[in-house]
Amino acid sequence: MKRIPLIKPFITGDVKDKVGEVLDSGYLTEGPVTREFEKEFERYTGCCRALAMTSCTTGLEVALRAVGVGQGDEVIIPDYTYPATGHVVGLVGARAVIVDVSRESMLIEYDQIEEAIGRRTKAILPVSLFGNPLDYQRLSEIRDKYGVHVIEDAACSIGAEFRGTKVGNLADISVFSLHPRKFITTGEGGMVTTNNAGWADWMLSYKHFGMGVHDSRLTASFEQPGTNYKLSDILAAVGLVQMKHIDDLLSKRCLLARRYVEYLQDNPQVIIPETTPQGVHSYQSFCLFVENRNQIMQELRAQGIEAQIGTYSLHMHKAFKNNPNCKIVGDMVGSRYAYDHCMALPLYHDLTADDQEYVVDTLSRCLL
């Protein structure tokens, strides 16, 4: 029986050689390789500053702290997302205001953002889910109208674009994941991007125990409370080599995604989620909507195909629905639909045409 995983990390001999260089150097903590990795992120996204973190979650936490979100503030987030999006709001002492997502795109409902904004709203934390870019024009209008910050959970969205600009260079602060389910991975890790030098210096200090910063460089003084969210050179070496291949990796993913669409778009039992108008999807996951999703997923797995749910509806979980620091707004029709119907199919750089056809043929039989 074929075994087709959901994703495979891009680990080549060059990756192993770079990690070996770091190990041989004896410099294993955050250092020159992490700096080079950050510079490569800056070059690729076009942002002014990129800072490596231990995870996307810690990156989101630091981003919220950098713009002053804390006790008594509110942050608006989408219901359909990984729980970390909501957890970080509580970690900084703020209240998460949870709103619905679009049934068609699974992205946050922009009208509901405006309806949920109140006098305590300090930030919006939308998610460019699965690599589908947000409508940053609409978000900018909301930000300017209400005087709030836009902190983007861009966990899945390296390589995505909106109106010709890369994600990572569109929100006030964007935060990427480098988890193994992402096609640029360091095992665990995250990357924060911003064009605001003041916020970048604050975050650089905070993740280095509160060390002082002068001209984007750390000093030997300690000027504020901080913690250790550094990304080691060992992990950065893995991501750095992968970033050198990002254009090729991304083009292969997009080709495979287009092929899935071609195979499935005429199947009446399959719905392909919408991509943001004027946006370029980076397809961290290829998702579709089907009826009887759990049964279909089990049947695919029985045939050696690793299918997976999209993500979670926060309002259905105890950590959020029974939490006084969370406010759930609306009936979550879009989020519930996504949670019940969204399924991710295998997608990785060396997925062969034969294996992709096997996935599609097996799925089509399961849908009969």
Protein Blocks (a to p, Z undefined) as FASTA:
>chain_A
ZZddfbdcdddfklmmmmmmmmmnopabdcfklmmmmmmmmmmnopabdcddfbfklmmm
mmmmmnopaehiacdddfbdcfklmmmmmmnopacddddddfklopacfklmmmmpcfkl
mbdcdddehhiacdfklmmmmmmmnopacdddfklmgoiaeehiaehilbmbdcddfbfk
bcbdghiacddddfbfklmmmmmmmmnnopaceehiacfbdfbdcddfbdcfklmmmmmm
mmmmmmmmmmmmmmmmmmmmmmmmmpmkbccddddehiacehlaacdddehklmmmmmmm
mnopacddfbdcfklpmklmmcfkbccedjhlmmmmmmmmgccddddfklcfklmmmmmm
mmmmmmZZ
